[in-house]
Amino acid sequence: MKKSRKKKYSNEPIGKIKIVHDFLPSPENLVLKEETVKVTLLLSKDSVDFFKKEAGKQHIAYQKMIRSLIDQYASLYSE
């Protein structure tokens, strides 16, 4: 069995290296908050159970899934 040698590294530049400054937005600017309105809505137990089950598979809140569904519907049929 061959014994491996340790590699030695230096701080010398290798070729021409260009430093690229961070161009990504900060985490708080990645997701824009939408204006929301709190409503009270009575849904059937079966519907809520369905959304809880499906949202659990996606590891998201079921309320967020319902909101997304309503937003998509409204977007599709709005003028």
C-alpha positions in Angstrom: 0.0 0.0 0.0 1.3 3.4 -1.0 1.5 6.1 1.7 0.0 9.4 0.5 1.9 12.6 0.9 0.4 15.7 2.4 -0.1 18.6 0.0 1.4 21.9 0.8 -0.5 25.1 -0.1 0.7 28.7 -0.3 -0.9 32.0 -0.4 0.5 32.8 -3.8 -1.9 33.8 -6.6 -2.6 31.2 -9.2 -2.9 32.8 -12.6 -5.2 35.8 -13.1 -8.0 35.7 -10.5 -10.8 38.2 -10.6 -12.7 38.8 -7.4 -16.5 38.8 -8.0 -18.4 40.9 -5.4 -21.6 39.5 -4.0 -24.4 40.3 -6.5 -27.2 38.4 -4.8 -29.9 40.2 -2.8 -29.9 39.8 0.9 -32.2 37.0 2.3 -34.9 39.5 3.4 -35.1 40.8 -0.2 -35.4 37.4 -1.8 -39.1 37.1 -1.1 -41.3 40.1 -1.4 -44.2 40.2 1.1 -47.6 40.6 -0.4 -50.3 42.6 1.2 -52.7 40.3 2.9 -56.2 40.7 4.4 -57.3 38.4 7.3 -60.7 36.8 6.6 -62.8 34.3 8.5 -63.9 31.4 6.2 -65.7 28.2 7.2 -64.6 25.2 5.2 -65.7 21.6 5.3 -63.7 19.3 7.5 -63.0 17.1 4.4 -61.5 20.0 2.5 -59.3 21.1 5.4 -58.2 17.5 6.0 -57.3 17.2 2.3 -55.2 20.5 2.3 -53.5 19.5 5.6 -52.5 16.1 4.1 -51.3 17.5 0.8 -49.5 20.4 2.4 -47.8 18.0 4.8 -46.4 16.1 1.8 -44.9 19.4 0.5 -43.7 20.5 4.0 -45.7 23.8 3.8 -48.5 25.3 5.8 -51.9 24.2 4.6 -53.2 27.8 4.8 -50.4 28.8 2.4 -51.6 26.1 0.0 -55.2 27.3 0.2 -54.1 30.9 -0.3 -52.0 29.9 -3.4 -55.0 28.1 -4.9 -57.3 31.1 -4.4 -54.6 33.5 -5.8 -54.2 31.3 -8.9 -57.9 31.1 -9.4 -58.4 34.9 -9.0 -55.4 35.6 -11.3 -56.8 33.3 -14.0 -60.3 34.9 -14.0 -59.4 38.6 -13.2 -59.6 41.1 -16.0 
